[in-house]
Amino acid sequence: MALPKRIALTGIISIEYERRWTDAEDEPQASLTENVELGVAGPIVDPRLAIFGVRGMFVNRSYEPGGDSHKMAGFDVSLNLLNQINNVKNPGYRWMLYMPRPIKLHYSMYTGADFTYTNYGISMGYYLPVYFKFFSEGRFVDVKSIYEVPSRNKYGQQQQDNNNNNNNNNNNNNNNSNGNGNGNGNGNGNGNGNGNGNGNGNGNGNGNGNDDDDNNVNQNNQRNQQIKRPYAGFNIPFPYINFDYDKYIYDTPKARVESSLLDLRFRMGGAKYQYTLDYSRYASDSTGTGSEASSSEKTDKVVLETHNEVKLVIIDNRAEYVTTNGVSEFRISSKAARDFRKSADTLITASIGIDYLNADDVTSYMTRAAGVMSSVITPALYSSTSLTASYNKIDSTASSSLRSGSLFGDSSMRSQTLVSDSYQLSISQNLRYIGIKGLVLSGGVYVGVSDDSTPYGLSLAFSTTRWSRFVINGEYAYNAESSTWSDSVNGTTEKTTSQGHRLSLNAVGTISSHWTVNALYTHSLSTDNAGDTTRQTGDTLTVGSNWTYNRHSLNVNASVSRMERKSDSTGSSKSQSYGFHAYYGISLLRNLAFSIGVSYNRDITSDTSGTKLFSSLNWWYRELMFRGEYEMKKTDEADNMKRTDHRLFLKVSRQFRTFLR
């Protein structure tokens, strides 16, 4: 985000008028609102050093009839320090990188006729440009700056000390080495001329012509030896630290509410790992008189999240500890996943996870495993097979208001003793075929089993790709489930079966670059024999069109729906409805736009209908803007009961922005 380089004075002045009336009321309801906002913001010396902002506002709203008025005024102040100081090239100013950055301070207060709202807080981040180095250079741990350039040689680079010693002490030896090396190479001829001349020319030369061959061999070995890098061992960077604190005070003549939120986060990561530690505290105290009761709440939460990639295995862990008014809750979730490339056309992804929950005398364990195999059977046929299994055990030793539930959703309060275990196993197979020109076919089946139910189903779908301007999609889905449940009161066991069918067809056509049409038809059928046998069918048809050209836009759609429900105990019931919607918008001038929309809905069964008309006009010139809206709702209910609501809204606003320097 770009930082402001100049001090700017901004503001807005607006007047709003809203009027509501109905045919049944003699006197309309109206309100007039005046809003004034003024602010100044900009840098102090340098935007990277400090940015300040001050804003004040005043709102006056009056109502008719009655002449009541409500006023509200307030201001907020903000100060941001050390912004975007991440890379300081001048060594003399690198001390700034060791300071907390950025630091954001804010304070705001708003007051009205019967309330006062105050908020203040601080937000800051801290990061030291250092890292911890373990088991390196003969030390267990050492602290290094990221700007410290270690003296290390690249791979294969010769040591400067050995080069200097070689140049100062062995000039004659090098000359003899080259001479004798070449002599030996030529003398050996076909026998081993290449081997001695190229491979060990210098070595043989020194051996034949000098008495210091041992020293020269050692020097040559030192030249070609790679030097151990000072980064040996492993490094841990300094974590990123974020701190946030906010205080809220809401004061009225009858009650006072004070709440605070503190959050402290540590984040550290690299290419193959990510660790996050988060601590937060929320506290709220309210005191009241009369009907306003006093209450207090305090919640502490600690969350530790880790992500590691060890070769091909991805490991994710999460631990959470929450304490609310002395009641604690502890959760652990762990998951490991790995991809196996069986062949170029087959990929297997396997995962395993464990969840643990301990909350107010309730202990829950869950283990789960899953596997997905994606393969290319032929160039036109793709397959995906998945298998999932889970086991859950809930153990409770007390019968009270317990917080129960798995780790995959919100907990709920139950007043019962829980001692149960359950399991789930499911397998699914999906296929996708693209061998037919202009047509894509897909389908799948699944079946599952648990301790009290057996779900199963299938799906079939197709999509056309032959025509670029016309696309048809279709899908059929069938779902069924057989369940068994026990009645502890009567001591009986009952079996229930539910099933559902759903068929959908969708067509989208492009008539031209400005005109598109679409249609959607859905049919559903469901049956359930839990208790009374219930059968429900439904059909819905929706058609629409969208047209845009230059400054004009038109959208029209209509829908028809029908639903029928049959039950052994309540009999049959039907409902039919249809609706229509149209919207038109036009840009009359470069700074003038108008839109109008109308909708009509009718329920044939209940003999009710509703009509809505909405229009808006927007005009702006530089910083001056005008907006007008008119809305009408007409409702026709049974027994000739009619009602018409009207709403008129007008707003004029003027924004300004100028620079002081």
DAHUVEN-V579185 format. One record per pair of residues at least 6 apart in sequence whose C-alpha atoms are under 6 Angstrom apart, sorted by the first residue. I is the first residue (numbers start at 1). J is the second residue. D is the distance in whole Angstrom. If there is no record, write none. Layout:
BEGIN
<<I	J	D> <I	J	D>>
END
This chain:
BEGIN
<<6	42	6> <7	41	6> <7	42	4> <7	659	6> <7	660	6> <8	40	6> <8	41	6> <8	658	6> <8	659	4> <8	660	6> <9	39	6> <9	40	5> <9	657	6> <9	658	5> <9	659	6> <10	38	6> <10	39	5> <10	656	6> <10	657	4> <11	37	5> <11	38	4> <11	39	6> <11	655	6> <11	656	6> <12	36	6> <12	37	5> <12	654	6> <12	655	4> <13	35	6> <13	36	5> <13	653	6> <13	654	5> <14	35	5> <14	652	6> <14	653	4> <15	33	6> <15	34	5> <15	651	6> <15	652	5> <16	32	6> <16	33	5> <16	650	6> <16	651	4> <17	31	6> <17	32	5> <17	649	6> <17	650	5> <18	30	6> <18	31	5> <18	648	6> <18	649	5> <19	29	6> <19	30	4> <19	647	6> <19	648	5> <20	28	6> <20	29	5> <20	646	6> <20	647	5> <21	28	5> <21	646	5> <22	644	6> <22	645	5> <23	644	6> <29	64	6> <30	63	6> <30	64	5> <31	62	6> <31	63	4> <32	61	6> <32	62	5> <33	60	6> <33	61	4> <34	59	6> <34	60	5> <35	58	6> <35	59	5> <36	57	6> <36	58	5> <37	56	6> <37	57	4> <38	55	6> <38	56	5> <39	54	5> <39	55	4> <40	53	6> <40	54	5> <41	52	6> <41	53	4> <42	51	6> <42	52	6> <43	50	6> <43	51	4> <44	50	5> <44	51	6> <48	82	6> <48	83	5> <49	81	6> <49	82	5> <50	80	5> <50	81	4> <51	79	6> <51	80	5> <52	78	6> <52	79	4> <53	77	6> <53	78	5> <54	77	5> <55	75	6> <55	76	5> <56	74	6> <56	75	4> <57	73	6> <57	74	6> <58	72	6> <58	73	4> <59	71	6> <59	72	5> <60	70	6> <60	71	4> <61	69	5> <61	70	5> <62	68	6> <62	69	4> <71	112	6> <72	111	6> <72	112	4> <73	110	6> <73	111	6> <74	109	5> <74	110	4> <75	108	6> <75	109	6> <76	107	6> <76	108	4> <77	106	6> <77	107	5> <78	105	6> <78	106	4> <79	104	6> <79	105	5> <80	103	6> <80	104	4> <81	102	6> <81	103	5> <82	101	5> <82	102	5> <83	102	5> <88	94	6> <98	128	5> <100	125	6> <100	126	4> <101	125	5> <101	126	6> <102	124	6> <102	125	6> <103	123	6> <103	124	4> <104	122	6> <104	123	5> <105	122	5> <106	120	6> <106	121	6> <107	119	6> <107	120	4> <108	118	6> <108	119	5> <109	117	6> <109	118	4> <110	116	6> <110	117	5> <114	252	6> <115	251	6> <115	252	5> <116	250	6> <116	251	5> <117	249	6> <117	250	5> <118	248	6> <118	249	5> <119	247	6> <119	248	5> <120	246	6> <120	247	5> <121	245	5> <121	246	4> <122	244	6> <122	245	5> <123	243	6> <123	244	4> <124	242	6> <124	243	5> <125	241	5> <125	242	4> <126	241	5> <127	240	5> <129	146	6> <130	144	5> <130	145	4> <130	146	5> <130	238	6> <131	143	6> <131	144	6> <131	236	6> <131	237	4> <131	238	5> <132	142	6> <132	143	5> <132	235	6> <132	236	5> <133	141	5> <133	142	5> <133	235	5> <134	140	5> <134	141	4> <134	233	6> <134	234	6> <135	233	5> <136	232	6> <136	233	5> <155	226	6> <156	226	6> <158	223	5> <159	223	6> <176	209	6> <177	202	5> <177	205	4> <177	206	5> <180	205	4> <181	201	5> <181	202	6> <181	204	6> <181	205	4> <185	193	5> <185	197	4> <206	213	5> <207	213	5> <239	267	5> <239	268	5> <240	266	6> <240	267	5> <241	265	6> <241	266	5> <242	264	6> <242	265	5> <243	263	6> <243	264	5> <244	262	6> <244	263	5> <245	261	6> <245	262	5> <246	260	6> <246	261	5> <247	260	4> <248	258	6> <248	259	5> <249	257	6> <249	258	5> <250	256	6> <250	257	5> <254	288	6> <254	289	6> <255	287	6> <255	288	4> <256	286	6> <256	287	5> <257	285	6> <257	286	4> <258	284	6> <258	285	5> <259	283	5> <259	284	4> <260	282	6> <260	283	5> <261	281	6> <261	282	5> <262	280	5> <262	281	5> <263	279	6> <263	280	4> <264	278	6> <264	279	5> <265	277	6> <265	278	4> <266	276	6> <266	277	5> <267	275	6> <267	276	5> <268	274	6> <268	275	5> <269	275	6> <272	308	6> <272	309	5> <273	307	5> <273	308	4> <274	306	6> <274	307	5> <275	305	6> <275	306	5> <276	304	6> <276	305	5> <277	303	6> <277	304	5> <278	302	6> <278	303	5> <279	301	6> <279	302	5> <280	300	6> <280	301	5> <281	299	6> <281	300	5> <282	298	6> <282	299	5> <283	297	6> <283	298	4> <284	296	6> <284	297	5> <285	295	6> <285	296	4> <286	294	5> <286	295	5> <287	294	4> <288	294	5> <298	324	6> <298	325	6> <299	323	6> <299	324	4> <300	322	6> <300	323	5> <301	321	6> <301	322	4> <302	320	6> <302	321	5> <303	319	6> <303	320	4> <304	318	6> <304	319	5> <305	317	6> <305	318	4> <306	316	6> <306	317	5> <307	315	6> <307	316	5> <308	314	6> <308	315	5> <312	338	6> <313	337	6> <313	338	5> <314	336	6> <314	337	5> <315	335	6> <315	336	4> <316	334	6> <316	335	5> <317	333	6> <317	334	4> <318	332	6> <318	333	5> <319	331	6> <319	332	4> <320	330	6> <320	331	5> <321	329	6> <321	330	5> <322	328	6> <322	329	5> <329	358	6> <329	359	4> <330	357	6> <330	358	5> <331	356	6> <331	357	5> <332	355	6> <332	356	5> <333	354	6> <333	355	4> <334	353	5> <334	354	5> <335	352	6> <335	353	4> <336	351	5> <336	352	5> <337	350	6> <337	351	4> <338	349	6> <338	350	6> <339	348	6> <339	349	4> <340	347	6> <340	348	5> <341	347	5> <345	375	5> <345	376	5> <346	374	6> <346	375	4> <347	373	6> <347	374	5> <348	372	6> <348	373	4> <349	371	6> <349	372	5> <350	370	6> <350	371	4> <351	369	6> <351	370	5> <352	368	6> <352	369	4> <353	367	6> <353	368	5> <354	366	6> <354	367	4> <355	365	6> <355	366	5> <356	364	6> <356	365	5> <357	363	6> <357	364	5> <361	396	6> <362	395	6> <362	396	5> <363	394	6> <363	395	5> <364	393	6> <364	394	4> <365	392	6> <365	393	5> <366	391	5> <366	392	4> <367	390	5> <367	391	5> <368	389	6> <368	390	4> <369	388	6> <369	389	5> <370	387	5> <370	388	4> <371	386	5> <371	387	5> <372	385	6> <372	386	4> <373	384	6> <373	385	5> <374	383	6> <374	384	4> <375	383	5> <376	382	5> <380	433	6> <380	434	5> <380	435	5> <381	432	6> <381	433	5> <382	431	6> <382	432	5> <383	430	6> <383	431	5> <384	429	6> <384	430	5> <385	428	6> <385	429	5> <386	427	6> <386	428	5> <387	426	6> <387	427	4> <388	425	6> <388	426	5> <389	424	6> <389	425	4> <390	423	6> <390	424	5> <391	422	6> <391	423	4> <392	421	6> <392	422	5> <393	420	6> <393	421	4> <394	419	6> <394	420	5> <394	421	6> <395	418	6> <395	419	5> <396	418	5> <396	419	6> <399	416	5> <399	417	5> <400	415	5> <401	414	5> <401	415	4> <402	413	6> <402	414	5> <403	412	6> <403	413	5> <404	411	6> <404	412	6> <405	411	5> <422	451	6> <423	450	5> <423	451	6> <424	449	6> <424	450	4> <425	448	5> <425	449	5> <426	447	6> <426	448	4> <427	446	6> <427	447	6> <428	445	6> <428	446	4> <429	444	5> <429	445	5> <430	443	6> <430	444	4> <431	442	6> <431	443	5> <432	441	6> <432	442	4> <433	440	6> <433	441	5> <434	440	5> <438	464	6> <438	465	4> <438	466	4> <439	463	6> <439	464	5> <439	465	6> <440	462	6> <440	463	5> <441	461	6> <441	462	5> <442	460	6> <442	461	5> <443	459	5> <443	460	4> <444	458	6> <444	459	5> <445	457	6> <445	458	4> <446	456	6> <446	457	6> <447	455	6> <447	456	4> <448	454	6> <448	455	5> <452	483	6> <452	484	5> <453	482	5> <453	483	4> <454	481	5> <454	482	5> <455	480	6> <455	481	4> <456	480	6> <457	478	5> <457	479	4> <457	480	6> <458	477	6> <458	478	5> <459	476	6> <459	477	4> <460	475	6> <460	476	5> <461	474	5> <461	475	4> <462	473	6> <462	474	5> <463	472	6> <463	473	5> <464	471	6> <464	472	6> <469	509	6> <469	510	5> <470	508	6> <470	509	4> <471	507	6> <471	508	5> <472	506	6> <472	507	4> <473	505	6> <473	506	5> <474	504	6> <474	505	4> <475	503	6> <475	504	5> <476	502	6> <476	503	5> <477	501	6> <477	502	5> <478	500	6> <478	501	5> <479	499	6> <479	500	5> <480	498	6> <480	499	4> <481	497	6> <481	498	5> <482	496	6> <482	497	4> <483	495	6> <483	496	5> <484	494	6> <484	495	4> <485	493	6> <485	494	6> <486	492	6> <486	493	4> <496	529	6> <496	530	5> <497	529	6> <498	527	6> <498	528	4> <499	526	6> <499	527	6> <500	525	6> <500	526	4> <501	524	6> <501	525	5> <502	523	6> <502	524	4> <503	522	6> <503	523	5> <504	521	6> <504	522	4> <505	520	6> <505	521	5> <506	519	6> <506	520	4> <507	518	6> <507	519	5> <508	517	6> <508	518	4> <509	516	6> <509	517	5> <510	516	4> <514	547	6> <514	548	5> <515	546	6> <515	547	4> <516	545	6> <516	546	5> <517	544	6> <517	545	4> <518	543	6> <518	544	5> <519	542	6> <519	543	4> <520	541	6> <520	542	5> <521	540	6> <521	541	5> <522	539	6> <522	540	5> <523	538	6> <523	539	5> <524	537	6> <524	538	5> <525	536	6> <525	537	4> <526	535	6> <526	536	5> <527	534	6> <527	535	4> <528	534	5> <532	568	6> <533	567	6> <533	568	6> <534	566	6> <534	567	5> <535	565	6> <535	566	5> <536	564	6> <536	565	4> <537	563	6> <537	564	5> <538	562	6> <538	563	4> <539	561	6> <539	562	5> <540	560	6> <540	561	4> <541	559	6> <541	560	5> <542	558	6> <542	559	4> <543	557	6> <543	558	6> <544	556	6> <544	557	4> <545	555	6> <545	556	5> <546	554	6> <546	555	5> <547	553	6> <547	554	5> <551	586	5> <551	587	5> <552	585	6> <552	586	5> <553	584	6> <553	585	5> <554	583	6> <554	584	5> <555	582	6> <555	583	5> <556	581	6> <556	582	4> <557	581	5> <558	579	6> <558	580	4> <559	578	6> <559	579	5> <560	577	6> <560	578	4> <561	576	6> <561	577	5> <562	575	6> <562	576	5> <563	574	6> <563	575	5> <564	573	6> <564	574	4> <565	572	5> <565	573	5> <566	572	4> <575	605	5> <576	604	5> <576	605	6> <577	602	6> <577	603	4> <577	604	6> <578	601	6> <578	602	6> <579	600	5> <579	601	4> <580	599	6> <580	600	5> <581	598	6> <581	599	4> <582	597	6> <582	598	5> <583	596	6> <583	597	4> <584	595	6> <584	596	5> <585	594	6> <585	595	4> <586	593	6> <586	594	5> <587	593	4> <591	619	6> <591	620	5> <592	618	6> <592	619	5> <593	617	6> <593	618	5> <594	616	6> <594	617	5> <595	615	6> <595	616	5> <596	614	6> <596	615	4> <597	613	6> <597	614	5> <598	612	6> <598	613	5> <599	611	6> <599	612	5> <600	610	6> <600	611	5> <601	609	6> <601	610	5> <602	608	6> <602	609	4> <607	638	6> <608	636	6> <608	637	5> <609	635	6> <609	636	5> <610	634	6> <610	635	5> <611	633	6> <611	634	5> <612	632	6> <612	633	5> <613	631	6> <613	632	5> <614	630	6> <614	631	5> <615	629	6> <615	630	5> <616	628	6> <616	629	4> <617	627	6> <617	628	5> <618	626	6> <618	627	5> <619	625	6> <619	626	5> <623	654	6> <623	655	5> <624	653	6> <624	654	5> <625	652	6> <625	653	5> <626	651	6> <626	652	5> <627	650	6> <627	651	5> <628	649	6> <628	650	5> <629	648	6> <629	649	5> <630	647	6> <630	648	5> <631	646	6> <631	647	5> <632	645	6> <632	646	5> <633	644	6> <633	645	5> <634	643	6> <634	644	4> <635	642	6> <635	643	5> <636	642	5>>
END
